[in-house]
Amino acid sequence: MSDIMLGKKILLGVSGGIAAYKMPLLVRLFVKAGAEVQVIMTARTKQFVTPDTLAVLSKRPVLTDVFGAFAQPSHWAEHIRLGEWADMFLVAPATANTLAKLAHGFGDDMLSIVYLALRPNKPRLVFPAMDGEMFTAASVQRNIEQLVQDGCTVIPPEHGDLASGLVGVGRLPEPETIFAHAVKALAGSTDALDEDEQKYRGKHIVVTAGATREKIDPVRFISNYSSGKMGFALAEAAAQLGATVTLITGKTPLATPPTVARINIESAEEMLRAAESEFARADMFIAAAAVADYRPVEVQSEKLKKSDSEFSLRLIKNPDILAAFGAQKKPHQVAIGFALETHNGIENAKEKLLKKNLDMIVLNSANEAGAGFDVETNIITIITRDGFAEKFPLMHKRNAAKTILKKAAAFLSAIAS
């Protein structure tokens, strides 16, 4: 889970467009990430989503009526209090009417009044959503330009199916994408997600993480030192970029990142079965798990007793999950693997890349301090199928995950073209 949202105070302005139906999930994402959310909606919004739904999810009364909010003398300055309280004001969806009010300083409803009262140093994110012809109208574009000049970050709508039945620009991004923009704004950047990052919107990313366990008997198993931190960082970063993420993980105490679907497994065979169910719909498969190479031929039903001074255990090779995906992957799919080496790293990694039909492989060394298993940092070398190789300095695994996804975006771009 991202720490950026923890304790943050979010004003969510919801105006009366059909896309308002997506807002309950957005509120849930914010709350799950540790933020406080105050929802403000326009009167027409009630036709698309109920205040009760948003109040239950946000655990705060939804503000809709100016006079209702000011009914008691103690509430006369509520808009000023909220303007000071908030760390961010996010408007989604922003209809043409709401855009006009915000651009021209109108204050005739609770949303626009609180927007005016927000302190000028706080991020303002506005997500227009409307039919394509409306969005491209000269007056709407002028209002958007004015908001940008005033310091707002206006996130353009996406291309897709619209409520009118047409297909075009005007669709509100999915809640996960909106959440990613909010995280980035609170982290210190109010720019829209860059071109590479936008490639992940709507993509399905499957990530394997952690160590597998291969049972010997009811109390013993074969495993390794993997903590799963690299895989979890990749899942979190991909979700923040707007991807739909499935995380298949061995046993670990790590918390599930927001919006990520988690599948818990124990053995390599269980991980393979879980991964196979995701192969067909995956746009990108990232194998960050440390899968045991071998498992016992027989699993004892009872605890083995200590007897002789020597003990032999017959092992059989485990299935190769990444190779299984590489063997069946379609032209529109991307396969990324990891290689942890102790010697001849580049040569071994390149051989693995070719053998398993990968697009990219991430090499790290068990011999370098700060890299490898069960640490917060990593030192990675990214190698692609065209022979490109670049080594990066020591960095936190969250930053390593972002570096990997940024490089991998080039493959999604090539596929899209």
Contacts in CASP RR format, 6 or more apart in sequence:
PFRMAT RR
TARGET T0000
AUTHOR 0000-0000-0000
METHOD contacts of the structure
MODEL  1
MSDIMLGKKILLGVSGGIAAYKMPLLVRLFVKAGAEVQVIMTARTKQFVT
PDTLAVLSKRPVLTDVFGAFAQPSHWAEHIRLGEWADMFLVAPATANTLA
KLAHGFGDDMLSIVYLALRPNKPRLVFPAMDGEMFTAASVQRNIEQLVQD
GCTVIPPEHGDLASGLVGVGRLPEPETIFAHAVKALAGSTDALDEDEQKY
RGKHIVVTAGATREKIDPVRFISNYSSGKMGFALAEAAAQLGATVTLITG
KTPLATPPTVARINIESAEEMLRAAESEFARADMFIAAAAVADYRPVEVQ
SEKLKKSDSEFSLRLIKNPDILAAFGAQKKPHQVAIGFALETHNGIENAK
EKLLKKNLDMIVLNSANEAGAGFDVETNIITIITRDGFAEKFPLMHKRNA
AKTILKKAAAFLSAIAS
1 32 0 8 1.000
1 33 0 8 1.000
1 34 0 8 1.000
1 236 0 8 1.000
1 255 0 8 1.000
1 256 0 8 1.000
1 257 0 8 1.000
1 258 0 8 1.000
2 33 0 8 1.000
2 183 0 8 1.000
2 236 0 8 1.000
2 240 0 8 1.000
2 257 0 8 1.000
2 258 0 8 1.000
4 183 0 8 1.000
4 186 0 8 1.000
4 187 0 8 1.000
5 30 0 8 1.000
5 33 0 8 1.000
5 34 0 8 1.000
5 35 0 8 1.000
5 182 0 8 1.000
5 183 0 8 1.000
5 186 0 8 1.000
6 33 0 8 1.000
6 34 0 8 1.000
6 35 0 8 1.000
7 34 0 8 1.000
7 35 0 8 1.000
7 36 0 8 1.000
8 34 0 8 1.000
8 35 0 8 1.000
8 36 0 8 1.000
8 87 0 8 1.000
8 88 0 8 1.000
8 186 0 8 1.000
9 35 0 8 1.000
9 36 0 8 1.000
9 38 0 8 1.000
9 85 0 8 1.000
9 86 0 8 1.000
9 87 0 8 1.000
9 88 0 8 1.000
10 30 0 8 1.000
10 35 0 8 1.000
10 36 0 8 1.000
10 37 0 8 1.000
10 38 0 8 1.000
10 86 0 8 1.000
10 87 0 8 1.000
10 88 0 8 1.000
10 90 0 8 1.000
10 182 0 8 1.000
11 38 0 8 1.000
11 40 0 8 1.000
11 82 0 8 1.000
11 83 0 8 1.000
11 86 0 8 1.000
11 88 0 8 1.000
11 89 0 8 1.000
11 90 0 8 1.000
11 114 0 8 1.000
11 118 0 8 1.000
12 23 0 8 1.000
12 26 0 8 1.000
12 27 0 8 1.000
12 30 0 8 1.000
12 37 0 8 1.000
12 38 0 8 1.000
12 39 0 8 1.000
12 40 0 8 1.000
12 58 0 8 1.000
12 90 0 8 1.000
12 91 0 8 1.000
12 92 0 8 1.000
13 39 0 8 1.000
13 40 0 8 1.000
13 41 0 8 1.000
13 89 0 8 1.000
13 90 0 8 1.000
13 91 0 8 1.000
13 92 0 8 1.000
13 111 0 8 1.000
14 20 0 8 1.000
14 23 0 8 1.000
14 39 0 8 1.000
14 40 0 8 1.000
14 41 0 8 1.000
14 42 0 8 1.000
14 45 0 8 1.000
14 49 0 8 1.000
14 54 0 8 1.000
14 91 0 8 1.000
14 92 0 8 1.000
14 93 0 8 1.000
14 111 0 8 1.000
15 41 0 8 1.000
15 42 0 8 1.000
15 44 0 8 1.000
15 45 0 8 1.000
15 91 0 8 1.000
15 93 0 8 1.000
15 94 0 8 1.000
15 95 0 8 1.000
15 97 0 8 1.000
15 98 0 8 1.000
15 111 0 8 1.000
16 41 0 8 1.000
16 42 0 8 1.000
16 44 0 8 1.000
16 45 0 8 1.000
16 47 0 8 1.000
16 48 0 8 1.000
16 93 0 8 1.000
16 95 0 8 1.000
16 98 0 8 1.000
17 44 0 8 1.000
17 45 0 8 1.000
17 48 0 8 1.000
17 93 0 8 1.000
17 95 0 8 1.000
17 129 0 8 1.000
17 130 0 8 1.000
18 48 0 8 1.000
18 163 0 8 1.000
19 92 0 8 1.000
19 93 0 8 1.000
19 129 0 8 1.000
19 171 0 8 1.000
19 172 0 8 1.000
20 41 0 8 1.000
20 45 0 8 1.000
20 48 0 8 1.000
20 49 0 8 1.000
20 93 0 8 1.000
21 48 0 8 1.000
21 49 0 8 1.000
22 92 0 8 1.000
22 93 0 8 1.000
22 172 0 8 1.000
22 174 0 8 1.000
22 175 0 8 1.000
23 39 0 8 1.000
23 49 0 8 1.000
23 54 0 8 1.000
23 92 0 8 1.000
23 175 0 8 1.000
24 49 0 8 1.000
24 53 0 8 1.000
24 54 0 8 1.000
24 57 0 8 1.000
25 175 0 8 1.000
26 92 0 8 1.000
26 175 0 8 1.000
26 178 0 8 1.000
26 179 0 8 1.000
27 37 0 8 1.000
27 39 0 8 1.000
27 54 0 8 1.000
27 57 0 8 1.000
27 58 0 8 1.000
28 57 0 8 1.000
29 175 0 8 1.000
29 176 0 8 1.000
29 179 0 8 1.000
29 258 0 8 1.000
29 259 0 8 1.000
30 37 0 8 1.000
30 179 0 8 1.000
30 182 0 8 1.000
31 37 0 8 1.000
31 57 0 8 1.000
31 58 0 8 1.000
31 59 0 8 1.000
32 258 0 8 1.000
33 179 0 8 1.000
33 258 0 8 1.000
36 60 0 8 1.000
37 58 0 8 1.000
37 60 0 8 1.000
38 58 0 8 1.000
38 60 0 8 1.000
38 63 0 8 1.000
38 82 0 8 1.000
38 85 0 8 1.000
38 86 0 8 1.000
39 51 0 8 1.000
39 54 0 8 1.000
39 55 0 8 1.000
39 58 0 8 1.000
39 60 0 8 1.000
39 62 0 8 1.000
39 63 0 8 1.000
40 62 0 8 1.000
40 63 0 8 1.000
40 64 0 8 1.000
40 110 0 8 1.000
40 111 0 8 1.000
40 114 0 8 1.000
41 49 0 8 1.000
41 51 0 8 1.000
41 54 0 8 1.000
41 62 0 8 1.000
41 63 0 8 1.000
41 64 0 8 1.000
41 111 0 8 1.000
42 64 0 8 1.000
42 98 0 8 1.000
42 109 0 8 1.000
42 110 0 8 1.000
42 111 0 8 1.000
43 64 0 8 1.000
43 65 0 8 1.000
43 109 0 8 1.000
45 64 0 8 1.000
46 64 0 8 1.000
51 62 0 8 1.000
51 64 0 8 1.000
54 62 0 8 1.000
55 61 0 8 1.000
55 62 0 8 1.000
63 69 0 8 1.000
63 78 0 8 1.000
63 110 0 8 1.000
63 114 0 8 1.000
64 110 0 8 1.000
65 110 0 8 1.000
66 108 0 8 1.000
66 109 0 8 1.000
66 110 0 8 1.000
66 113 0 8 1.000
68 75 0 8 1.000
69 75 0 8 1.000
69 78 0 8 1.000
69 79 0 8 1.000
69 110 0 8 1.000
70 76 0 8 1.000
70 78 0 8 1.000
79 110 0 8 1.000
79 113 0 8 1.000
79 114 0 8 1.000
79 116 0 8 1.000
79 117 0 8 1.000
80 117 0 8 1.000
82 114 0 8 1.000
82 117 0 8 1.000
83 89 0 8 1.000
83 114 0 8 1.000
83 117 0 8 1.000
83 118 0 8 1.000
83 119 0 8 1.000
83 122 0 8 1.000
84 119 0 8 1.000
86 118 0 8 1.000
86 122 0 8 1.000
87 122 0 8 1.000
87 123 0 8 1.000
87 186 0 8 1.000
88 122 0 8 1.000
88 123 0 8 1.000
88 124 0 8 1.000
88 125 0 8 1.000
88 182 0 8 1.000
88 185 0 8 1.000
88 186 0 8 1.000
89 114 0 8 1.000
89 115 0 8 1.000
89 118 0 8 1.000
89 122 0 8 1.000
89 123 0 8 1.000
89 124 0 8 1.000
89 125 0 8 1.000
90 124 0 8 1.000
90 125 0 8 1.000
90 126 0 8 1.000
90 127 0 8 1.000
90 178 0 8 1.000
90 182 0 8 1.000
91 98 0 8 1.000
91 102 0 8 1.000
91 111 0 8 1.000
91 115 0 8 1.000
91 124 0 8 1.000
91 125 0 8 1.000
91 126 0 8 1.000
91 127 0 8 1.000
92 125 0 8 1.000
92 126 0 8 1.000
92 127 0 8 1.000
92 129 0 8 1.000
92 172 0 8 1.000
92 178 0 8 1.000
93 127 0 8 1.000
93 128 0 8 1.000
93 129 0 8 1.000
93 130 0 8 1.000
93 172 0 8 1.000
94 102 0 8 1.000
94 126 0 8 1.000
94 127 0 8 1.000
94 128 0 8 1.000
94 129 0 8 1.000
95 128 0 8 1.000
95 129 0 8 1.000
95 130 0 8 1.000
96 128 0 8 1.000
96 130 0 8 1.000
96 134 0 8 1.000
96 135 0 8 1.000
96 137 0 8 1.000
96 139 0 8 1.000
96 140 0 8 1.000
96 143 0 8 1.000
98 111 0 8 1.000
98 112 0 8 1.000
99 126 0 8 1.000
99 128 0 8 1.000
99 140 0 8 1.000
99 143 0 8 1.000
99 144 0 8 1.000
99 147 0 8 1.000
100 106 0 8 1.000
100 139 0 8 1.000
100 143 0 8 1.000
101 107 0 8 1.000
101 108 0 8 1.000
101 109 0 8 1.000
101 111 0 8 1.000
101 112 0 8 1.000
102 112 0 8 1.000
102 115 0 8 1.000
102 126 0 8 1.000
102 143 0 8 1.000
102 147 0 8 1.000
102 152 0 8 1.000
103 142 0 8 1.000
103 143 0 8 1.000
103 144 0 8 1.000
103 146 0 8 1.000
103 147 0 8 1.000
103 150 0 8 1.000
104 143 0 8 1.000
104 146 0 8 1.000
105 112 0 8 1.000
105 116 0 8 1.000
106 112 0 8 1.000
107 113 0 8 1.000
107 116 0 8 1.000
115 124 0 8 1.000
118 124 0 8 1.000
123 153 0 8 1.000
123 185 0 8 1.000
123 186 0 8 1.000
123 190 0 8 1.000
124 147 0 8 1.000
124 151 0 8 1.000
124 152 0 8 1.000
124 153 0 8 1.000
125 152 0 8 1.000
125 153 0 8 1.000
125 155 0 8 1.000
125 181 0 8 1.000
125 182 0 8 1.000
125 185 0 8 1.000
125 190 0 8 1.000
126 147 0 8 1.000
126 152 0 8 1.000
126 153 0 8 1.000
126 154 0 8 1.000
126 155 0 8 1.000
127 154 0 8 1.000
127 155 0 8 1.000
127 157 0 8 1.000
127 172 0 8 1.000
127 173 0 8 1.000
127 178 0 8 1.000
128 135 0 8 1.000
128 140 0 8 1.000
128 144 0 8 1.000
128 154 0 8 1.000
128 155 0 8 1.000
128 156 0 8 1.000
128 157 0 8 1.000
128 170 0 8 1.000
129 157 0 8 1.000
129 170 0 8 1.000
129 171 0 8 1.000
129 172 0 8 1.000
130 140 0 8 1.000
130 157 0 8 1.000
130 170 0 8 1.000
131 162 0 8 1.000
131 163 0 8 1.000
131 164 0 8 1.000
131 166 0 8 1.000
131 170 0 8 1.000
132 162 0 8 1.000
132 166 0 8 1.000
132 168 0 8 1.000
132 169 0 8 1.000
132 170 0 8 1.000
134 140 0 8 1.000
135 157 0 8 1.000
135 169 0 8 1.000
135 170 0 8 1.000
136 169 0 8 1.000
144 154 0 8 1.000
147 154 0 8 1.000
148 154 0 8 1.000
153 181 0 8 1.000
153 185 0 8 1.000
153 190 0 8 1.000
153 191 0 8 1.000
153 192 0 8 1.000
155 173 0 8 1.000
155 178 0 8 1.000
155 181 0 8 1.000
155 192 0 8 1.000
156 169 0 8 1.000
156 192 0 8 1.000
157 169 0 8 1.000
157 170 0 8 1.000
157 171 0 8 1.000
157 172 0 8 1.000
157 173 0 8 1.000
158 169 0 8 1.000
158 170 0 8 1.000
158 171 0 8 1.000
158 172 0 8 1.000
158 173 0 8 1.000
158 201 0 8 1.000
159 167 0 8 1.000
159 168 0 8 1.000
159 169 0 8 1.000
159 170 0 8 1.000
159 171 0 8 1.000
160 167 0 8 1.000
160 168 0 8 1.000
160 169 0 8 1.000
160 170 0 8 1.000
160 171 0 8 1.000
161 167 0 8 1.000
161 171 0 8 1.000
162 168 0 8 1.000
162 170 0 8 1.000
162 171 0 8 1.000
172 178 0 8 1.000
173 181 0 8 1.000
173 201 0 8 1.000
173 242 0 8 1.000
174 201 0 8 1.000
174 202 0 8 1.000
174 242 0 8 1.000
175 259 0 8 1.000
176 239 0 8 1.000
176 242 0 8 1.000
176 243 0 8 1.000
176 244 0 8 1.000
176 259 0 8 1.000
177 193 0 8 1.000
177 201 0 8 1.000
177 202 0 8 1.000
177 241 0 8 1.000
177 242 0 8 1.000
179 240 0 8 1.000
179 242 0 8 1.000
179 258 0 8 1.000
179 259 0 8 1.000
180 193 0 8 1.000
180 239 0 8 1.000
180 240 0 8 1.000
180 241 0 8 1.000
180 242 0 8 1.000
181 192 0 8 1.000
181 193 0 8 1.000
183 240 0 8 1.000
184 190 0 8 1.000
184 191 0 8 1.000
184 193 0 8 1.000
184 240 0 8 1.000
193 241 0 8 1.000
196 406 0 8 1.000
196 409 0 8 1.000
196 410 0 8 1.000
196 413 0 8 1.000
197 241 0 8 1.000
197 405 0 8 1.000
197 406 0 8 1.000
197 409 0 8 1.000
199 409 0 8 1.000
199 412 0 8 1.000
199 413 0 8 1.000
199 416 0 8 1.000
200 238 0 8 1.000
200 241 0 8 1.000
200 242 0 8 1.000
200 243 0 8 1.000
200 405 0 8 1.000
200 409 0 8 1.000
200 412 0 8 1.000
201 241 0 8 1.000
201 242 0 8 1.000
201 243 0 8 1.000
202 242 0 8 1.000
202 243 0 8 1.000
202 244 0 8 1.000
203 242 0 8 1.000
203 243 0 8 1.000
203 244 0 8 1.000
203 283 0 8 1.000
203 284 0 8 1.000
203 412 0 8 1.000
204 243 0 8 1.000
204 244 0 8 1.000
204 245 0 8 1.000
204 246 0 8 1.000
204 278 0 8 1.000
204 281 0 8 1.000
204 282 0 8 1.000
204 283 0 8 1.000
204 284 0 8 1.000
205 235 0 8 1.000
205 238 0 8 1.000
205 243 0 8 1.000
205 244 0 8 1.000
205 245 0 8 1.000
205 246 0 8 1.000
205 282 0 8 1.000
205 283 0 8 1.000
205 284 0 8 1.000
205 286 0 8 1.000
206 245 0 8 1.000
206 246 0 8 1.000
206 248 0 8 1.000
206 275 0 8 1.000
206 278 0 8 1.000
206 279 0 8 1.000
206 282 0 8 1.000
206 284 0 8 1.000
206 285 0 8 1.000
206 286 0 8 1.000
207 231 0 8 1.000
207 234 0 8 1.000
207 235 0 8 1.000
207 238 0 8 1.000
207 245 0 8 1.000
207 246 0 8 1.000
207 247 0 8 1.000
207 248 0 8 1.000
207 286 0 8 1.000
207 288 0 8 1.000
208 231 0 8 1.000
208 247 0 8 1.000
208 248 0 8 1.000
208 249 0 8 1.000
208 271 0 8 1.000
208 275 0 8 1.000
208 286 0 8 1.000
208 287 0 8 1.000
208 288 0 8 1.000
208 289 0 8 1.000
208 291 0 8 1.000
208 321 0 8 1.000
209 228 0 8 1.000
209 230 0 8 1.000
209 231 0 8 1.000
209 232 0 8 1.000
209 234 0 8 1.000
209 235 0 8 1.000
209 247 0 8 1.000
209 248 0 8 1.000
209 249 0 8 1.000
209 250 0 8 1.000
209 252 0 8 1.000
209 288 0 8 1.000
209 289 0 8 1.000
210 226 0 8 1.000
210 227 0 8 1.000
210 228 0 8 1.000
210 231 0 8 1.000
210 249 0 8 1.000
210 250 0 8 1.000
210 252 0 8 1.000
210 288 0 8 1.000
210 289 0 8 1.000
210 290 0 8 1.000
211 223 0 8 1.000
211 224 0 8 1.000
211 225 0 8 1.000
211 226 0 8 1.000
211 228 0 8 1.000
211 250 0 8 1.000
211 251 0 8 1.000
211 289 0 8 1.000
211 290 0 8 1.000
211 292 0 8 1.000
212 223 0 8 1.000
212 250 0 8 1.000
212 265 0 8 1.000
212 266 0 8 1.000
212 267 0 8 1.000
212 268 0 8 1.000
212 270 0 8 1.000
212 271 0 8 1.000
212 289 0 8 1.000
212 290 0 8 1.000
212 291 0 8 1.000
212 292 0 8 1.000
212 318 0 8 1.000
213 221 0 8 1.000
213 222 0 8 1.000
213 223 0 8 1.000
213 250 0 8 1.000
213 251 0 8 1.000
213 266 0 8 1.000
213 267 0 8 1.000
213 292 0 8 1.000
214 221 0 8 1.000
214 222 0 8 1.000
214 223 0 8 1.000
214 267 0 8 1.000
214 268 0 8 1.000
214 292 0 8 1.000
214 294 0 8 1.000
214 295 0 8 1.000
214 296 0 8 1.000
214 318 0 8 1.000
215 221 0 8 1.000
215 266 0 8 1.000
215 267 0 8 1.000
215 295 0 8 1.000
215 296 0 8 1.000
215 299 0 8 1.000
216 222 0 8 1.000
216 296 0 8 1.000
216 299 0 8 1.000
216 300 0 8 1.000
216 304 0 8 1.000
216 313 0 8 1.000
217 299 0 8 1.000
217 300 0 8 1.000
217 301 0 8 1.000
217 302 0 8 1.000
217 303 0 8 1.000
217 304 0 8 1.000
218 300 0 8 1.000
218 301 0 8 1.000
218 302 0 8 1.000
218 303 0 8 1.000
219 303 0 8 1.000
220 303 0 8 1.000
220 304 0 8 1.000
222 292 0 8 1.000
222 294 0 8 1.000
222 295 0 8 1.000
222 296 0 8 1.000
223 292 0 8 1.000
224 290 0 8 1.000
224 292 0 8 1.000
224 373 0 8 1.000
225 290 0 8 1.000
225 373 0 8 1.000
225 374 0 8 1.000
226 289 0 8 1.000
226 290 0 8 1.000
226 373 0 8 1.000
226 374 0 8 1.000
227 252 0 8 1.000
227 254 0 8 1.000
227 373 0 8 1.000
227 374 0 8 1.000
228 249 0 8 1.000
228 250 0 8 1.000
228 252 0 8 1.000
228 254 0 8 1.000
228 288 0 8 1.000
228 289 0 8 1.000
228 290 0 8 1.000
229 254 0 8 1.000
229 374 0 8 1.000
229 375 0 8 1.000
229 376 0 8 1.000
229 397 0 8 1.000
230 288 0 8 1.000
230 338 0 8 1.000
230 378 0 8 1.000
230 397 0 8 1.000
230 400 0 8 1.000
230 401 0 8 1.000
231 247 0 8 1.000
231 249 0 8 1.000
231 286 0 8 1.000
231 288 0 8 1.000
231 289 0 8 1.000
231 401 0 8 1.000
232 247 0 8 1.000
232 249 0 8 1.000
232 252 0 8 1.000
232 254 0 8 1.000
232 257 0 8 1.000
233 397 0 8 1.000
233 398 0 8 1.000
233 400 0 8 1.000
233 401 0 8 1.000
234 286 0 8 1.000
234 288 0 8 1.000
234 401 0 8 1.000
234 404 0 8 1.000
234 405 0 8 1.000
235 245 0 8 1.000
235 247 0 8 1.000
235 257 0 8 1.000
235 260 0 8 1.000
236 257 0 8 1.000
236 258 0 8 1.000
236 260 0 8 1.000
236 398 0 8 1.000
236 401 0 8 1.000
237 398 0 8 1.000
237 401 0 8 1.000
237 402 0 8 1.000
237 405 0 8 1.000
238 245 0 8 1.000
238 405 0 8 1.000
239 245 0 8 1.000
239 257 0 8 1.000
239 258 0 8 1.000
239 259 0 8 1.000
239 260 0 8 1.000
241 405 0 8 1.000
244 261 0 8 1.000
245 257 0 8 1.000
245 259 0 8 1.000
245 260 0 8 1.000
245 261 0 8 1.000
246 260 0 8 1.000
246 261 0 8 1.000
246 262 0 8 1.000
246 263 0 8 1.000
246 278 0 8 1.000
246 282 0 8 1.000
247 256 0 8 1.000
247 257 0 8 1.000
247 260 0 8 1.000
247 261 0 8 1.000
247 262 0 8 1.000
247 263 0 8 1.000
248 263 0 8 1.000
248 265 0 8 1.000
248 271 0 8 1.000
248 274 0 8 1.000
248 275 0 8 1.000
248 278 0 8 1.000
248 289 0 8 1.000
249 262 0 8 1.000
249 263 0 8 1.000
249 264 0 8 1.000
249 265 0 8 1.000
249 289 0 8 1.000
250 264 0 8 1.000
250 265 0 8 1.000
250 266 0 8 1.000
250 271 0 8 1.000
250 289 0 8 1.000
251 264 0 8 1.000
251 266 0 8 1.000
256 262 0 8 1.000
263 274 0 8 1.000
265 271 0 8 1.000
265 274 0 8 1.000
267 292 0 8 1.000
267 295 0 8 1.000
268 291 0 8 1.000
268 292 0 8 1.000
268 295 0 8 1.000
268 318 0 8 1.000
268 319 0 8 1.000
268 321 0 8 1.000
269 295 0 8 1.000
269 318 0 8 1.000
269 319 0 8 1.000
271 289 0 8 1.000
271 291 0 8 1.000
271 321 0 8 1.000
272 319 0 8 1.000
272 321 0 8 1.000
272 324 0 8 1.000
275 285 0 8 1.000
275 321 0 8 1.000
275 324 0 8 1.000
275 325 0 8 1.000
276 324 0 8 1.000
278 285 0 8 1.000
279 285 0 8 1.000
279 324 0 8 1.000
279 325 0 8 1.000
279 328 0 8 1.000
279 329 0 8 1.000
282 325 0 8 1.000
282 333 0 8 1.000
283 332 0 8 1.000
283 333 0 8 1.000
283 334 0 8 1.000
283 412 0 8 1.000
284 333 0 8 1.000
284 334 0 8 1.000
284 335 0 8 1.000
284 336 0 8 1.000
284 408 0 8 1.000
284 411 0 8 1.000
284 412 0 8 1.000
285 322 0 8 1.000
285 325 0 8 1.000
285 326 0 8 1.000
285 329 0 8 1.000
285 333 0 8 1.000
285 334 0 8 1.000
285 335 0 8 1.000
285 336 0 8 1.000
286 336 0 8 1.000
286 337 0 8 1.000
286 404 0 8 1.000
286 408 0 8 1.000
287 321 0 8 1.000
287 322 0 8 1.000
287 325 0 8 1.000
287 335 0 8 1.000
287 336 0 8 1.000
287 337 0 8 1.000
287 338 0 8 1.000
288 337 0 8 1.000
288 338 0 8 1.000
289 321 0 8 1.000
290 340 0 8 1.000
290 373 0 8 1.000
291 318 0 8 1.000
291 321 0 8 1.000
292 318 0 8 1.000
293 317 0 8 1.000
293 318 0 8 1.000
294 315 0 8 1.000
294 316 0 8 1.000
294 317 0 8 1.000
294 318 0 8 1.000
295 315 0 8 1.000
295 316 0 8 1.000
295 318 0 8 1.000
296 313 0 8 1.000
296 314 0 8 1.000
296 315 0 8 1.000
296 316 0 8 1.000
297 314 0 8 1.000
297 315 0 8 1.000
297 316 0 8 1.000
298 314 0 8 1.000
304 311 0 8 1.000
320 356 0 8 1.000
322 335 0 8 1.000
322 337 0 8 1.000
322 356 0 8 1.000
322 358 0 8 1.000
323 355 0 8 1.000
323 356 0 8 1.000
323 357 0 8 1.000
325 335 0 8 1.000
326 335 0 8 1.000
326 356 0 8 1.000
326 357 0 8 1.000
326 358 0 8 1.000
327 357 0 8 1.000
329 335 0 8 1.000
329 357 0 8 1.000
331 415 0 8 1.000
332 415 0 8 1.000
334 359 0 8 1.000
334 360 0 8 1.000
334 408 0 8 1.000
334 411 0 8 1.000
334 412 0 8 1.000
334 415 0 8 1.000
335 356 0 8 1.000
335 357 0 8 1.000
335 358 0 8 1.000
335 359 0 8 1.000
335 360 0 8 1.000
336 358 0 8 1.000
336 359 0 8 1.000
336 360 0 8 1.000
336 361 0 8 1.000
336 362 0 8 1.000
336 404 0 8 1.000
336 408 0 8 1.000
337 352 0 8 1.000
337 353 0 8 1.000
337 356 0 8 1.000
337 358 0 8 1.000
337 360 0 8 1.000
337 361 0 8 1.000
337 362 0 8 1.000
338 361 0 8 1.000
338 362 0 8 1.000
338 363 0 8 1.000
338 364 0 8 1.000
339 345 0 8 1.000
339 348 0 8 1.000
339 349 0 8 1.000
339 352 0 8 1.000
339 361 0 8 1.000
339 362 0 8 1.000
339 363 0 8 1.000
339 364 0 8 1.000
340 364 0 8 1.000
340 365 0 8 1.000
340 366 0 8 1.000
340 372 0 8 1.000
340 373 0 8 1.000
341 348 0 8 1.000
341 349 0 8 1.000
341 363 0 8 1.000
341 364 0 8 1.000
341 365 0 8 1.000
341 366 0 8 1.000
342 365 0 8 1.000
342 366 0 8 1.000
342 367 0 8 1.000
343 367 0 8 1.000
345 363 0 8 1.000
345 365 0 8 1.000
346 363 0 8 1.000
346 381 0 8 1.000
346 383 0 8 1.000
346 389 0 8 1.000
349 361 0 8 1.000
349 363 0 8 1.000
349 381 0 8 1.000
349 383 0 8 1.000
350 361 0 8 1.000
350 383 0 8 1.000
350 387 0 8 1.000
352 358 0 8 1.000
352 361 0 8 1.000
353 360 0 8 1.000
353 361 0 8 1.000
353 383 0 8 1.000
353 385 0 8 1.000
354 385 0 8 1.000
358 385 0 8 1.000
359 384 0 8 1.000
359 385 0 8 1.000
359 408 0 8 1.000
359 411 0 8 1.000
360 382 0 8 1.000
360 383 0 8 1.000
360 384 0 8 1.000
360 385 0 8 1.000
360 407 0 8 1.000
360 408 0 8 1.000
360 411 0 8 1.000
361 382 0 8 1.000
361 383 0 8 1.000
362 380 0 8 1.000
362 381 0 8 1.000
362 382 0 8 1.000
362 383 0 8 1.000
362 404 0 8 1.000
363 380 0 8 1.000
363 381 0 8 1.000
363 382 0 8 1.000
363 383 0 8 1.000
364 371 0 8 1.000
364 372 0 8 1.000
364 378 0 8 1.000
364 379 0 8 1.000
364 380 0 8 1.000
364 381 0 8 1.000
365 371 0 8 1.000
365 372 0 8 1.000
365 379 0 8 1.000
366 372 0 8 1.000
366 373 0 8 1.000
368 379 0 8 1.000
370 377 0 8 1.000
370 378 0 8 1.000
370 379 0 8 1.000
370 394 0 8 1.000
371 377 0 8 1.000
371 378 0 8 1.000
371 379 0 8 1.000
371 380 0 8 1.000
371 394 0 8 1.000
372 378 0 8 1.000
376 396 0 8 1.000
376 397 0 8 1.000
377 394 0 8 1.000
377 395 0 8 1.000
377 396 0 8 1.000
377 397 0 8 1.000
377 400 0 8 1.000
378 394 0 8 1.000
378 395 0 8 1.000
378 396 0 8 1.000
378 397 0 8 1.000
378 400 0 8 1.000
379 391 0 8 1.000
379 392 0 8 1.000
379 393 0 8 1.000
379 394 0 8 1.000
379 395 0 8 1.000
380 391 0 8 1.000
380 392 0 8 1.000
380 400 0 8 1.000
380 403 0 8 1.000
380 404 0 8 1.000
381 389 0 8 1.000
381 390 0 8 1.000
381 391 0 8 1.000
381 392 0 8 1.000
382 388 0 8 1.000
382 389 0 8 1.000
382 390 0 8 1.000
382 392 0 8 1.000
382 403 0 8 1.000
382 404 0 8 1.000
382 407 0 8 1.000
383 389 0 8 1.000
384 407 0 8 1.000
392 400 0 8 1.000
392 403 0 8 1.000
395 403 0 8 1.000
END
